[in-house]
Amino acid sequence: MKEQKNPKGMHIDQHVVDNDNKVMTTNDGVPVYDNNNTLKAGDRGPSLQQDHVFFDKLMHFDRERIPERVVHARGSGAHGVFEATADMSAYTTAAFLKKGAVTPVFTRFSTVAGFKGSTDLARDVRGFSVKFYTEEGNYDLVGNNIPVFFIQDAMNFPDLVHAVKPEPNNEIPQAASAHDTFWDFMSLMPEAAHMTMWTMSDRAIPRSLRMMEGFGVHTFKFVNAKGKGTFVKFHWKPRLGVHSVAWNEAQKISGFDADFHRRDLWEAIENGDFPQWDLGVQLVPEEDEMKFSFDILDPTKIIPEELVPVQIIGTMTLNRNPENFFAETEQAAFDPGRVVPGVDFSDDPLLQGRIFSYMDTQNYRLGGPNFHELPINRPINGKHNNQKDGFSRMDIPKGAVSYFPNSKAEGCPYHAMLKGETGYQSHKQPIDASKVRARSDSFADHFTQARLFFNSQSPEEQEHIISAYSFELSKVNDVNVRRRELAILNQVDQNLAKKVGDNLGLVPPKKLDELTLKFARQNHPEYPIQPKKPEVEKSEALSMKVKPGEGTIKSRKVAFLVDDGVNQSSVDRMKRQLEKEGAMAVLIASHVGKIKYQEGGEVEVQHSYLTDASVLYDAFYTPDGDSVKKLADNPDYLQFINEGYRHCKALAFAKGAEELAKRSFIAKDKGVIFESSDNLTDDFIQVMKEHRVWEREKPRKVPA
Ligand code: HDE
């Protein structure tokens, strides 16, 4: 990969503190003589009130925690660059989108419901926030890995979050939507039907943060130099393709490595495997606002790519890990209200609510209005205004003037208009309306796109969705809630509802529940309203299986299952080929430290069957050698390969190791590769490129 440096020497570097060869000091810079002992009256005596060194240390320690984000508390971040690759000047004046512009970025990925210390592998939406430090100020694209949302109006957001978070009486369950209050709320909000199809799909359990799409969700607006607006939807397309784990894997990964995604992102960047996403846009001329069967202001709808294709306009590369998690990732303050000239909001009522909430929450979470001055949040072009004071002010403004207009500072800082500069100007959208608290009936079709999503999935993906609904609703205790949600599913797809119903021992009701209808009619008195005929019934872009990415195995982890006596050339041959393709070979044995090669000599092993599990790997290779006898009697090894098989991953066996496959549930298929009959390395790599052997799921249910 082309070496990408962050341009402009990333402005936060000047704040990085290097302790190398420095004496420890108090917060006032006083050298500390002894960092082990408090000041006492005699070495066995009571501590003294005057121990300013100790108090300095404890005072700071006692205040180390700040409130975690109310949603998206668990996250991982990285620095990088965005390079604009298309001429967008017909649509937007945004400087960072000028062809060839290179802009530093900071990106944070997150889960939504779990607390800060919760598992990465929760079934959940992933946040996908990008802060562009542009030369016209910071632009935050605060999106998700799912292109729609649960609700249509910001007013319902606190309720949605209260419903999904652990229940308030016993604070159970952590980072999970599989409980009564969430599905109670969902089953009363038919507008959530489309989004839950996505969250019950494998999209909600990504293989890696590097392998997920990102979406701006709402429709935004580009504004060009003539002041003309164009509606725009943003898409991030990962160069590594879109891949997920299976739910059975996700649950186990949560136990073996709750930091799985965080570690994966960190290690990839440390290894120089810089993840990349192309930024795509769907553009809709203002004149076409009303031309679709759905409302483009409704955040529970996508614009199918068949109707408006995605054009690629740039690439983001994440190439630098933070120096310090708290200072950067935790203190990063994202805000969809932070837009730059050339980008504006649409009237999506969910987006409109977000414009208030983020700034408000940062004020609370980061302790006052000066959070913009934290290194991670500072704009690179500097900030100049007359705002002053407040908790933890870091800037030191010069002079006596902090008001406008003024003569004493020659009217500075001046606003752009004064000198004929453009500055930020809102799109001059005409508005002629009455003030109402209401929901447009153009938002009332809740099931057509949920159906579009389900119909666009491969049979295996559909089965996973059915299993996920069945799992979640089985965890719900209230049978009325189960039945109500089943009635919603029945509106989407009868086969889906029937199969979920079978797993719950319930027959799907034909009609929506009376309570659901009652709530829907609060927004739409005539509900249900006959939907318009959709433009498309299927969209390939919605299935992960149909588009397995670039067909690369770059940065994939392959477990080499070895032990003392393994044949070195059998290891090296495969390792060389995999590394040529950019994959990682990881040796796993019954103990860490050194193991012996059959040919003599030793090799260092960092992972053992004790600490690692098959769910942490993408594929498995068992080399030849005396190690095979040991593996045959090792239940942990057999568990490894069985589980890998169950999860539809590629398994390769060197000639002398093929017998091991027979000591398990493994049956020969295109993903079980034998050296004696197949083209060992090429076939192995080819199957890995396809991510999983989906066909294996059906015929053979394997215990794991
Ligand atoms: Fe957020 N959301 N949200 N959200 N959201 C927050 O801001 C909110 C919504 C998203 O990495 C909070 O700093 C409201 C949609 C991400 O730091 C808070 C509404 C989408 C992140 C907040 C929404 C998102 C947040 C909590 C409905 C996808 C993490 C902490 C009107 C487009 C940002 C914080 C990060 C975080 C409010 C709905 C994405 C409370 C009121 C839709 C990725 O301000």
Residues whose N, C-alpha, C, O or C-beta is under 5 A from the ligand:
A	BS01	HDE	R69 V70 V71 H72 R108 S110 G127 F128 S129 V142 G143 N144 F149 A154 F157 F215 G216 V217 A332 F334 L350 G353 R354 S357 Y358 T361
